[in-house]
Amino acid sequence: MRVFEDLERKLTLLKNLCDYADDYGLKIAAQTHTRGPLETIDSITKTCGKVGRKNFGVIFDAANLFIAGRSMELKL
C-alpha cells in the first residue's frame, strides 16, 4: 500500500515537527484515518510509540475506524 511506502520518512518528519513545536510549547496531533498508520487501535498505539514525543497525540475519530471496518477494541 502506497501510504506505508515512506512511513519511516513520515515518522522522522513527525519527530522533527514535534521537536520544533516543543520549543514553542506546542503540541502536534494527527487524526485517525483510513488506509494509513492511524487506521486501527493497534497501529495508532505503535505509531505513537515510534514517534515517541510527549507533545504528539492523536485526534480519535471513531467514524474513520468504523468506515474502515476496524474494531475500536485495544488488544492488550
The first five atom37 places (N, CA, C, CB, O) and aatype in JSON, in Angstrom:
{
  "aatype": [12, 1, 19, 13, 6, 3, 10, 6, 1, 11, 10, 16, 10, 10, 11, 2, 10, 4, 3, 18, 0, 3, 3, 18, 7, 10, 11, 9, 0, 0, 5, 16, 8, 16, 1, 7, 14, 10, 6, 16, 9, 3, 15, 9, 16, 11, 16, 4, 7, 11, 19, 7, 1, 11, 2, 13, 7, 19, 9, 13, 3, 0, 0, 2, 10, 13, 9, 0, 7, 1, 15, 12, 6, 10, 11, 10],
  "atom_mask": [
    [1, 1, 1, 1, 1],
    [1, 1, 1, 1, 1],
    [1, 1, 1, 1, 1],
    [1, 1, 1, 1, 1],
    [1, 1, 1, 1, 1],
    [1, 1, 1, 1, 1],
    [1, 1, 1, 1, 1],
    [1, 1, 1, 1, 1],
    [1, 1, 1, 1, 1],
    [1, 1, 1, 1, 1],
    [1, 1, 1, 1, 1],
    [1, 1, 1, 1, 1],
    [1, 1, 1, 1, 1],
    [1, 1, 1, 1, 1],
    [1, 1, 1, 1, 1],
    [1, 1, 1, 1, 1],
    [1, 1, 1, 1, 1],
    [1, 1, 1, 1, 1],
    [1, 1, 1, 1, 1],
    [1, 1, 1, 1, 1],
    [1, 1, 1, 1, 1],
    [1, 1, 1, 1, 1],
    [1, 1, 1, 1, 1],
    [1, 1, 1, 1, 1],
    [1, 1, 1, 0, 1],
    [1, 1, 1, 1, 1],
    [1, 1, 1, 1, 1],
    [1, 1, 1, 1, 1],
    [1, 1, 1, 1, 1],
    [1, 1, 1, 1, 1],
    [1, 1, 1, 1, 1],
    [1, 1, 1, 1, 1],
    [1, 1, 1, 1, 1],
    [1, 1, 1, 1, 1],
    [1, 1, 1, 1, 1],
    [1, 1, 1, 0, 1],
    [1, 1, 1, 1, 1],
    [1, 1, 1, 1, 1],
    [1, 1, 1, 1, 1],
    [1, 1, 1, 1, 1],
    [1, 1, 1, 1, 1],
    [1, 1, 1, 1, 1],
    [1, 1, 1, 1, 1],
    [1, 1, 1, 1, 1],
    [1, 1, 1, 1, 1],
    [1, 1, 1, 1, 1],
    [1, 1, 1, 1, 1],
    [1, 1, 1, 1, 1],
    [1, 1, 1, 0, 1],
    [1, 1, 1, 1, 1],
    [1, 1, 1, 1, 1],
    [1, 1, 1, 0, 1],
    [1, 1, 1, 1, 1],
    [1, 1, 1, 1, 1],
    [1, 1, 1, 1, 1],
    [1, 1, 1, 1, 1],
    [1, 1, 1, 0, 1],
    [1, 1, 1, 1, 1],
    [1, 1, 1, 1, 1],
    [1, 1, 1, 1, 1],
    [1, 1, 1, 1, 1],
    [1, 1, 1, 1, 1],
    [1, 1, 1, 1, 1],
    [1, 1, 1, 1, 1],
    [1, 1, 1, 1, 1],
    [1, 1, 1, 1, 1],
    [1, 1, 1, 1, 1],
    [1, 1, 1, 1, 1],
    [1, 1, 1, 0, 1],
    [1, 1, 1, 1, 1],
    [1, 1, 1, 1, 1],
    [1, 1, 1, 1, 1],
    [1, 1, 1, 1, 1],
    [1, 1, 1, 1, 1],
    [1, 1, 1, 1, 1],
    [1, 1, 1, 1, 1]
  ],
  "atom_positions": [
    [[0.84, -1.18, 0.0], [0.0, 0.0, 0.0], [0.89, 1.25, 0.0], [-0.96, 0.0, 1.22], [1.84, 1.33, 0.78]],
    [[0.59, 2.18, -0.85], [1.41, 3.38, -1.04], [1.58, 4.19, 0.25], [0.79, 4.26, -2.1], [2.64, 4.78, 0.47]],
    [[0.57, 4.22, 1.09], [0.62, 5.01, 2.32], [1.8, 4.61, 3.21], [-0.69, 4.87, 3.09], [2.4, 5.45, 3.88]],
    [[2.12, 3.32, 3.21], [3.16, 2.82, 4.09], [4.55, 2.81, 3.45], [2.81, 1.43, 4.54], [5.53, 2.5, 4.12]],
    [[4.64, 3.14, 2.16], [5.93, 3.08, 1.46], [6.99, 3.94, 2.11], [5.75, 3.49, 0.02], [8.13, 3.51, 2.28]],
    [[6.63, 5.13, 2.48], [7.61, 6.05, 3.08], [7.27, 6.36, 4.53], [7.68, 7.35, 2.27], [7.43, 7.49, 4.99]],
    [[6.8, 5.34, 5.24], [6.39, 5.52, 6.63], [7.54, 6.02, 7.5], [5.84, 4.22, 7.19], [7.34, 6.9, 8.34]],
    [[8.72, 5.47, 7.32], [9.86, 5.88, 8.14], [10.18, 7.36, 7.92], [11.1, 5.02, 7.83], [10.52, 8.07, 8.87]],
    [[10.08, 7.82, 6.69], [10.32, 9.24, 6.39], [9.26, 10.1, 7.07], [10.32, 9.49, 4.86], [9.57, 11.16, 7.62]],
    [[8.01, 9.64, 7.04], [6.93, 10.39, 7.68], [7.11, 10.43, 9.2], [5.57, 9.78, 7.33], [6.84, 11.45, 9.84]],
    [[7.57, 9.32, 9.77], [7.81, 9.29, 11.21], [8.93, 10.26, 11.58], [8.17, 7.86, 11.67], [8.85, 10.96, 12.59]],
    [[9.97, 10.31, 10.76], [11.07, 11.25, 11.01], [10.58, 12.68, 10.93], [12.21, 11.02, 9.99], [10.95, 13.52, 11.75]],
    [[9.74, 12.97, 9.95], [9.18, 14.32, 9.82], [8.32, 14.68, 11.04], [8.35, 14.44, 8.54], [8.39, 15.8, 11.54]],
    [[7.52, 13.73, 11.5], [6.7, 13.98, 12.69], [7.56, 14.24, 13.92], [5.76, 12.8, 12.95], [7.27, 15.14, 14.71]],
    [[8.62, 13.47, 14.08], [9.53, 13.67, 15.21], [10.15, 15.06, 15.15], [10.64, 12.59, 15.21], [10.2, 15.77, 16.16]],
    [[10.62, 15.44, 13.97], [11.23, 16.77, 13.81], [10.21, 17.88, 14.06], [11.82, 16.92, 12.4], [10.53, 18.88, 14.7]],
    [[9.0, 17.7, 13.57], [7.95, 18.69, 13.78], [7.63, 18.82, 15.27], [6.69, 18.31, 13.0], [7.45, 19.92, 15.78]],
    [[7.55, 17.69, 15.96], [7.28, 17.71, 17.4], [8.41, 18.42, 18.15], [7.11, 16.28, 17.94], [8.15, 19.2, 19.07]],
    [[9.64, 18.15, 17.77], [10.78, 18.8, 18.43], [10.73, 20.31, 18.21], [12.11, 18.24, 17.89], [10.96, 21.08, 19.15]],
    [[10.43, 20.73, 17.0], [10.33, 22.16, 16.69], [9.17, 22.78, 17.48], [10.12, 22.38, 15.18], [9.34, 23.84, 18.08]],
    [[8.02, 22.13, 17.47], [6.84, 22.65, 18.17], [7.09, 22.75, 19.68], [5.63, 21.77, 17.9], [6.61, 23.67, 20.34]],
    [[7.83, 21.79, 20.2], [8.11, 21.77, 21.64], [8.88, 23.01, 22.09], [8.89, 20.5, 22.01], [8.7, 23.49, 23.21]],
    [[9.73, 23.51, 21.21], [10.48, 24.74, 21.53], [9.54, 25.92, 21.8], [11.44, 25.09, 20.39], [9.93, 26.88, 22.45]],
    [[8.32, 25.83, 21.29], [7.34, 26.9, 21.44], [6.18, 26.49, 22.36], [6.79, 27.3, 20.08], [5.18, 27.19, 22.46]],
    [[6.33, 25.34, 23.02], [5.3, 24.87, 23.94], [4.05, 24.37, 23.25], [0.0, 0.0, 0.0], [2.97, 24.38, 23.84]],
    [[4.19, 23.93, 22.0], [3.04, 23.46, 21.22], [2.97, 21.94, 21.16], [3.09, 24.04, 19.81], [3.97, 21.25, 21.36]],
    [[1.79, 21.45, 20.88], [1.57, 20.02, 20.69], [1.16, 19.75, 19.25], [0.48, 19.49, 21.67], [0.59, 20.62, 18.58]],
    [[1.46, 18.55, 18.77], [1.11, 18.12, 17.42], [0.14, 16.95, 17.54], [2.39, 17.73, 16.6], [0.34, 16.04, 18.33]],
    [[-0.91, 16.99, 16.73], [-1.89, 15.9, 16.74], [-2.19, 15.46, 15.31], [-3.2, 16.34, 17.46], [-2.26, 16.28, 14.4]],
    [[-2.35, 14.17, 15.14], [-2.74, 13.59, 13.85], [-4.1, 12.92, 14.05], [-1.66, 12.57, 13.32], [-4.36, 12.33, 15.1]],
    [[-4.94, 13.0, 13.04], [-6.27, 12.42, 13.14], [-6.29, 11.0, 12.6], [-7.3, 13.29, 12.39], [-5.64, 10.7, 11.59]],
    [[-7.03, 10.13, 13.27], [-7.19, 8.77, 12.76], [-7.82, 8.86, 11.38], [-8.06, 7.89, 13.72], [-8.67, 9.71, 11.11]],
    [[-7.39, 7.95, 10.5], [-7.91, 7.97, 9.14], [-7.78, 6.6, 8.51], [-7.17, 9.02, 8.29], [-7.0, 5.76, 8.98]],
    [[-8.54, 6.37, 7.47], [-8.49, 5.09, 6.78], [-7.26, 5.0, 5.89], [-9.76, 4.88, 5.94], [-6.71, 6.01, 5.45]],
    [[-6.83, 3.76, 5.64], [-5.71, 3.44, 4.76], [-4.41, 4.15, 5.15], [-6.06, 3.79, 3.34], [-3.75, 4.76, 4.31]],
    [[-4.07, 4.05, 6.41], [-2.84, 4.66, 6.86], [-2.4, 4.12, 8.2], [0.0, 0.0, 0.0], [-3.04, 3.21, 8.73]],
    [[-1.33, 4.66, 8.75], [-0.8, 4.16, 10.02], [-1.65, 4.52, 11.23], [0.58, 4.69, 10.22], [-1.33, 4.14, 12.35]],
    [[-2.74, 5.25, 11.02], [-3.64, 5.58, 12.12], [-5.03, 5.02, 11.83], [-3.7, 7.12, 12.34], [-6.04, 5.68, 12.09]],
    [[-5.08, 3.81, 11.3], [-6.35, 3.2, 10.9], [-6.9, 2.26, 11.96], [-6.18, 2.46, 9.6], [-8.12, 2.11, 12.07]],
    [[-6.05, 1.62, 12.72], [-6.5, 0.68, 13.75], [-5.97, 1.12, 15.11], [-6.05, -0.77, 13.42], [-5.01, 1.88, 15.2]],
    [[-6.6, 0.63, 16.16], [-6.13, 0.95, 17.51], [-4.69, 0.49, 17.68], [-7.05, 0.3, 18.58], [-3.86, 1.21, 18.24]],
    [[-4.39, -0.72, 17.21], [-3.03, -1.24, 17.34], [-2.02, -0.39, 16.57], [-2.97, -2.69, 16.85], [-0.94, -0.09, 17.08]],
    [[-2.36, 0.0, 15.34], [-1.41, 0.8, 14.55], [-1.27, 2.21, 15.13], [-1.86, 0.86, 13.08], [-0.21, 2.82, 15.02]],
    [[-2.34, 2.73, 15.73], [-2.26, 4.04, 16.39], [-1.27, 3.97, 17.55], [-3.67, 4.5, 16.89], [-0.41, 4.83, 17.71]],
    [[-1.41, 2.92, 18.36], [-0.52, 2.73, 19.51], [0.93, 2.59, 19.06], [-0.95, 1.5, 20.32], [1.82, 3.19, 19.65]],
    [[1.15, 1.8, 18.01], [2.51, 1.6, 17.5], [3.09, 2.9, 16.93], [2.53, 0.51, 16.43], [4.25, 3.22, 17.17]],
    [[2.27, 3.63, 16.19], [2.75, 4.88, 15.59], [3.12, 5.89, 16.68], [1.68, 5.48, 14.67], [4.16, 6.54, 16.59]],
    [[2.28, 6.02, 17.68], [2.59, 6.94, 18.79], [3.89, 6.53, 19.47], [1.43, 6.98, 19.82], [4.71, 7.38, 19.83]],
    [[4.08, 5.24, 19.65], [5.32, 4.75, 20.26], [6.53, 5.05, 19.4], [0.0, 0.0, 0.0], [7.59, 5.39, 19.92]],
    [[6.38, 4.91, 18.09], [7.51, 5.18, 17.18], [7.84, 6.66, 17.11], [7.2, 4.65, 15.79], [9.0, 7.03, 16.98]],
    [[6.82, 7.52, 17.19], [7.09, 8.96, 17.21], [7.79, 9.3, 18.52], [5.76, 9.79, 17.06], [8.78, 10.03, 18.53]],
    [[7.29, 8.76, 19.61], [7.97, 8.86, 20.89], [8.18, 10.27, 21.44], [0.0, 0.0, 0.0], [9.2, 10.54, 22.07]],
    [[7.24, 11.14, 21.2], [7.35, 12.5, 21.71], [6.17, 12.79, 22.62], [7.42, 13.54, 20.55], [5.04, 12.42, 22.31]],
    [[6.43, 13.44, 23.75], [5.36, 13.74, 24.71], [4.34, 14.72, 24.14], [5.94, 14.3, 26.0], [3.19, 14.75, 24.59]],
    [[4.74, 15.51, 23.18], [3.83, 16.5, 22.62], [3.16, 16.02, 21.33], [4.58, 17.8, 22.36], [2.67, 16.83, 20.54]],
    [[3.15, 14.71, 21.11], [2.45, 14.13, 19.95], [1.24, 13.36, 20.44], [3.39, 13.21, 19.12], [1.32, 12.59, 21.4]],
    [[0.12, 13.57, 19.79], [-1.1, 12.86, 20.15], [-1.96, 12.58, 18.94], [0.0, 0.0, 0.0], [-1.6, 12.91, 17.81]],
    [[-3.09, 11.97, 19.2], [-4.0, 11.56, 18.14], [-5.38, 12.13, 18.39], [-4.05, 10.02, 18.02], [-5.89, 12.09, 19.52]],
    [[-5.98, 12.66, 17.35], [-7.38, 13.06, 17.39], [-8.17, 11.81, 17.0], [-7.69, 14.3, 16.42], [-8.15, 11.38, 15.84]],
    [[-8.84, 11.24, 17.96], [-9.53, 9.97, 17.73], [-10.88, 10.22, 17.07], [-9.71, 9.19, 19.05], [-11.79, 10.79, 17.69]],
    [[-11.01, 9.79, 15.84], [-12.26, 9.92, 15.09], [-12.8, 8.51, 14.85], [-12.04, 10.69, 13.73], [-12.4, 7.84, 13.9]],
    [[-13.7, 8.09, 15.71], [-14.24, 6.73, 15.64], [-14.92, 6.45, 14.3], [-15.23, 6.5, 16.77], [-14.95, 5.3, 13.85]],
    [[-15.46, 7.47, 13.66], [-16.13, 7.28, 12.38], [-15.17, 6.73, 11.33], [-16.74, 8.6, 11.89], [-15.57, 5.89, 10.51]],
    [[-13.92, 7.18, 11.33], [-12.96, 6.67, 10.36], [-12.64, 5.2, 10.6], [-11.67, 7.49, 10.4], [-12.46, 4.45, 9.65]],
    [[-12.56, 4.78, 11.86], [-12.35, 3.37, 12.15], [-13.57, 2.56, 11.72], [-12.05, 3.16, 13.64], [-13.43, 1.45, 11.21]],
    [[-14.75, 3.1, 11.93], [-15.98, 2.43, 11.53], [-16.03, 2.28, 10.01], [-17.21, 3.21, 12.03], [-16.36, 1.21, 9.5]],
    [[-15.7, 3.35, 9.29], [-15.69, 3.32, 7.82], [-14.7, 2.27, 7.31], [-15.34, 4.71, 7.25], [-14.97, 1.58, 6.33]],
    [[-13.57, 2.17, 7.98], [-12.55, 1.2, 7.58], [-12.91, -0.21, 7.99], [-11.2, 1.58, 8.18], [-12.22, -1.17, 7.63]],
    [[-14.01, -0.35, 8.75], [-14.41, -1.68, 9.21], [-13.52, -2.22, 10.3], [0.0, 0.0, 0.0], [-13.36, -3.43, 10.43]],
    [[-12.93, -1.33, 11.08], [-11.99, -1.72, 12.12], [-12.64, -1.72, 13.49], [-10.78, -0.8, 12.13], [-13.58, -0.97, 13.75]],
    [[-12.13, -2.57, 14.35], [-12.59, -2.64, 15.72], [-12.0, -1.47, 16.5], [-12.2, -3.98, 16.37], [-10.9, -1.01, 16.21]],
    [[-12.74, -1.0, 17.48], [-12.24, 0.06, 18.35], [-11.73, -0.53, 19.65], [-13.33, 1.1, 18.63], [-11.56, 0.18, 20.64]],
    [[-11.48, -1.84, 19.64], [-11.01, -2.54, 20.83], [-9.49, -2.58, 20.86], [-11.59, -3.96, 20.87], [-8.85, -2.91, 19.86]],
    [[-8.92, -2.25, 21.99], [-7.48, -2.31, 22.18], [-7.1, -3.7, 22.64], [-7.0, -1.24, 23.2], [-7.64, -4.21, 23.63]],
    [[-6.18, -4.33, 21.93], [-5.71, -5.67, 22.29], [-4.51, -5.53, 23.21], [-5.35, -6.51, 21.03], [-3.47, -5.01, 22.81]],
    [[-4.65, -6.01, 24.43], [-3.55, -5.92, 25.4], [-2.77, -7.2, 25.46], [-4.07, -5.57, 26.78], [-1.81, -7.31, 26.22]]
  ]
}
